[in-house]
Amino acid sequence: MARTGEQSLRVVVEKWLEFNALSAARVTAFGRTNSAGSRYVCVETTHDGEKVALFFFRHDDGCWRVFPPAPTLPVMTLERLAA
């Protein structure tokens, strides 16, 4: 069962690339970012005779987007001490 907001990479690629170009689309790179370890995929296709590449990043909510997730910043909390 899919989590809330989760979409397959294929669905997102179909939204960003023309349907005709999708048949020629291919994954040229994939891995994890150095900073947060988020997954990324580079999809390449040809549009009007020129190569076009898009990077897709997987976010914590399961969605693939064309921008990387915001970095998780360290947080300090103070717990209340019982008297």
trRosetta pair geometry for C-beta under 8 A, 3 or more apart (Angstrom, degrees):
i j d omega theta_ij theta_ji phi_ij phi_ji
2 6 4.3 -152 -174 72 98 121
2 62 7.1 151 -172 147 85 155
3 6 4.5 92 56 -29 77 125
3 61 7.0 -157 117 -179 121 58
3 62 4.6 149 63 -22 116 153
4 61 6.9 -62 92 -169 80 101
4 62 7.7 136 72 35 43 128
5 61 4.5 -6 85 149 141 119
5 62 5.9 135 93 60 84 98
5 63 5.1 -61 151 -47 100 110
6 61 7.1 -147 -67 140 65 67
6 62 3.2 -39 -98 129 91 138
6 63 6.5 -137 -113 -63 33 56
7 11 4.8 -107 178 73 105 132
7 12 5.7 111 114 -48 126 97
7 62 7.4 133 15 126 49 89
7 63 5.6 39 22 -126 98 71
7 64 6.2 -102 80 24 97 88
8 11 4.8 101 61 0 82 100
8 12 7.4 -156 95 -1 48 85
8 64 7.8 -14 135 2 23 128
9 12 5.8 -60 -153 40 37 109
9 13 6.1 37 152 -21 71 107
9 41 6.2 25 -146 43 145 155
9 56 6.2 128 -141 108 97 155
9 64 5.1 95 -105 -47 67 165
10 13 5.8 -55 -144 37 30 110
10 14 6.3 32 156 -21 64 106
11 14 5.8 -55 -151 34 29 113
11 15 6.7 30 151 -21 62 104
12 15 5.6 -52 -153 31 35 113
12 16 6.5 19 155 -9 67 109
12 56 6.1 118 110 -134 136 139
12 63 7.8 120 -77 -175 135 75
12 64 4.4 -133 10 82 164 114
12 65 7.5 -117 -148 -81 144 32
13 16 6.0 -65 -146 44 32 102
13 17 5.7 -9 170 16 72 115
13 22 6.6 119 130 -125 102 101
13 25 6.3 143 172 149 131 165
13 43 5.5 -144 -121 -158 122 179
13 54 7.8 160 -123 74 77 131
13 56 7.1 -76 -71 -47 83 150
14 17 6.8 -68 -121 56 21 83
14 19 7.0 30 -154 -98 87 70
14 22 5.9 20 -106 -101 69 149
16 54 5.9 150 136 -178 147 177
16 66 6.9 125 -103 -64 147 128
17 21 4.8 -118 173 89 106 116
17 22 5.2 136 101 -74 119 77
17 25 5.9 95 110 -74 173 136
17 43 7.4 -103 -37 122 140 129
17 45 5.6 91 -142 16 139 158
17 47 8.0 -137 -145 -70 87 119
17 52 7.9 158 -113 94 101 127
17 54 7.4 -143 -58 10 101 140
18 21 4.4 82 61 10 89 107
18 22 7.0 -140 94 -22 45 82
18 47 7.1 120 15 -114 119 107
19 22 5.5 -43 -154 12 34 120
19 23 8.0 38 154 -21 58 89
20 23 6.6 -47 -172 17 38 107
21 24 5.9 -70 -163 48 49 100
21 25 6.3 71 138 -53 76 94
21 45 4.4 82 169 160 105 143
21 46 6.8 -156 -137 66 98 51
21 47 5.7 -7 -103 -82 146 84
21 52 7.9 -2 -174 50 147 124
22 25 5.1 -33 -148 0 41 123
22 45 7.2 -43 -87 -103 27 149
24 45 5.4 107 93 -145 90 87
24 46 5.9 -45 120 28 143 94
25 43 5.4 10 -176 178 113 108
25 44 7.0 157 -151 79 63 37
25 45 4.3 -37 -93 -75 73 110
26 43 7.1 163 81 -152 25 65
26 44 5.9 -25 63 61 77 86
26 45 7.5 140 14 -79 63 62
27 30 6.0 0 177 -40 123 114
27 41 5.8 -55 -134 -170 109 105
27 42 6.9 110 -161 74 61 56
27 43 5.9 -40 -95 -98 56 67
27 44 7.9 122 -130 16 10 79
28 42 5.0 -59 64 101 90 108
28 43 7.3 142 9 -121 85 16
28 44 4.6 39 -23 -6 130 123
28 53 6.7 -58 37 -125 140 120
29 40 7.8 -2 115 111 95 98
29 41 7.4 162 91 -158 57 40
29 42 4.0 29 50 29 94 122
30 39 7.4 0 -173 -172 92 89
30 40 6.7 -173 -144 94 53 57
30 41 4.6 -2 -105 -109 96 71
30 42 7.0 -143 -64 18 54 70
31 39 7.6 -171 109 -143 25 58
31 40 6.3 -10 64 56 62 88
32 37 4.8 -4 175 -158 127 55
32 38 6.5 150 -154 70 74 27
32 39 5.8 -44 -97 -92 71 48
32 40 7.2 138 -115 13 21 82
33 36 5.6 24 81 47 120 76
33 37 6.4 -100 64 -47 72 9
33 38 4.8 12 19 49 116 82
33 40 6.1 82 -51 -19 86 122
33 57 7.5 17 -38 -130 126 115
33 68 6.4 75 -73 -137 157 131
34 37 8.0 -4 -171 -67 10 52
35 71 6.2 -64 148 -108 132 110
36 68 7.8 143 33 173 128 113
36 69 6.4 -101 87 73 162 111
36 71 6.1 -158 -61 -122 121 67
36 72 6.5 114 -123 10 116 95
38 57 5.7 34 133 -170 128 101
38 58 6.1 -171 -178 66 89 73
38 59 7.4 1 -146 -97 130 36
38 68 6.4 137 70 -156 148 90
38 69 5.3 169 -92 21 157 116
39 57 7.2 148 88 -156 55 53
39 58 4.2 17 62 25 104 124
40 55 5.7 -4 -174 -174 116 102
40 56 6.7 157 -156 81 63 47
40 57 5.0 -23 -101 -99 86 70
40 58 7.4 -141 -74 6 39 77
40 68 7.4 -35 -85 -99 120 92
41 55 7.3 156 80 -154 40 56
41 56 5.0 -13 60 58 90 99
41 64 7.7 -24 34 -143 115 130
42 53 5.6 6 -178 -176 103 111
42 54 7.2 166 -152 84 58 37
42 55 5.1 -29 -97 -97 76 73
42 56 7.8 176 -86 17 28 71
43 53 7.0 162 82 -152 40 61
43 54 5.4 -15 60 61 90 88
43 56 6.7 27 -3 -6 110 113
44 51 6.0 -6 -171 -170 109 102
44 52 7.0 159 -152 83 60 44
44 53 4.5 -23 -97 -98 84 85
44 54 8.0 172 -82 20 40 60
45 51 7.5 158 87 -150 29 58
45 52 5.7 -20 67 62 76 93
46 49 6.7 0 177 -127 108 13
46 50 6.8 154 -155 75 70 26
46 51 5.8 -43 -98 -93 69 52
46 52 7.1 139 -119 14 18 83
47 50 6.1 -33 69 65 68 79
47 52 4.8 12 13 -9 115 134
54 66 6.1 -57 -174 -123 107 111
55 66 6.7 108 78 -153 63 66
56 64 4.6 18 172 177 118 111
56 65 6.9 147 -155 71 71 20
56 66 6.1 -47 -102 -90 60 55
57 64 6.9 152 72 -154 31 62
57 65 5.8 -33 62 66 85 73
57 66 7.4 102 15 -148 87 9
57 67 6.6 -71 33 100 129 25
57 68 4.6 174 -103 -105 171 51
57 69 6.3 -149 140 -20 127 73
58 62 7.3 -26 -168 -151 96 27
58 63 7.5 162 -149 87 55 34
58 64 5.6 -34 -92 -95 63 71
59 62 7.2 -34 76 32 74 21
59 63 5.1 -4 43 62 113 82
59 64 7.6 -176 5 -91 81 21
59 65 5.9 30 -28 9 118 115
59 69 4.8 138 -119 -85 77 109
60 69 6.5 95 -16 -132 85 151
